[in-house]
Amino acid sequence: MNSVPNSKRPPCNPSKDFEEEEEIVACFSPKDIPNFHTGKLNSFLYGMNRNKAHQDHIPVVICRIFAWNLQGDPLVQRRALHFKWSGGLYGDSAAGHIRFIPDIDFEFIQSEAWRELAEEMGVDLLFGRLYDFHVEQTHLGSVRGVYTFVALVGDKLNLNFGEVDPDSGFVTPSRLLQMIEKDPFVPTCGFYWKKLFEEDTFTTLFREHNEILVRKPSSSSSEIKKNQPVGAIIGRFQPFHKGHLQFILHLLQQVSILKIGVGSSQYHSTLDNPFTFAERRDMISQSLLDNGVIPDMFHIFAIPDLHNADLWTREVIKIVGNFDIFYSNSQWTRQLFQKVGKQLGNIQKYDFMRYNGTKIRELLMQQQEIKDLVPSAVLRIILKIPLSERLLLKEPK
């Protein structure tokens, strides 16, 4: 295998076991599996000592990365021999547990994946994204949530022999297929490599990487407007606030038509989702009309939660119809649409600490003033709603 030679193969890192004993990893309850597909991870993930989680068969969150160099050679890791369960097995390019932090989100999980790739294989990341999320059963009978990423990397490796065997490195696609059949290989990883080959994922990644390299930053507004694309954006808008308004008014300068999806459209009358779809639709449309936006420039759609990310993405496209550019500040949502070939618009920042739906709902619950945080049209709508009765209702089980 095309790994970086090293004159000495050190024994396992003696501090590694101690680090794993102290490591706090992200855990979840099986009943919360559908919530992974919403991207709202900090609402249900919690931290636990790694060894205790395994001893008690608590579901944990891990990441796997499957990578290629720019010549299309897969990067295959062989685990160091000292590992109890996976020592000596070939598998993915890198993998590891997701550490827990209080504000855990998809962006952090993705950074954990790239950290594992760098720490284990010592390779430079050129481009990468989410491939899928799934839940699988372990050899001990418990379950774990797995974020699978695909990536393009540089050719130079600096293997961490506390983690991986020196027989790790780049191989040809044909050699990898032989290894899956004849060598000691993690079955799940073998399945994924074959699937990635069948889908020609390397070619897709290579194209996406090149598109980013050749895309000029200056083309984000003037050139986009000239070509008259259709844009799309999705949010819960609980409620629609001035940050949302600022975001959408900016997008309307770049597209001919903006398709606005109102997410979690089936939920209402709860603490997290107090407003109905019809109320949120009116908040958005009246706010835009008050700001001089022509009605033909935007369309509003109800987007229900399906608790299945890939199915939801396809359903969104089915509901709103064709569009050219997808806009979102959520890395989770952005990568779902990147997977299906949609161009991503630039991230648009507003004062999130000030214009925050959770904060506004808390102020409403406390009957505090919100007129400086929401458009006047939204305030008019809210004042007509018996909101105190709604916010006293319990969340549905």
Order of alpha helices (4+ residues) and beta strands (2+ residues): alpha-beta-beta-alpha-beta-beta-beta-alpha-beta-beta-beta-alpha-alpha-alpha-alpha-beta-alpha-beta-alpha-beta-alpha-beta-alpha-beta-alpha-alpha-alpha
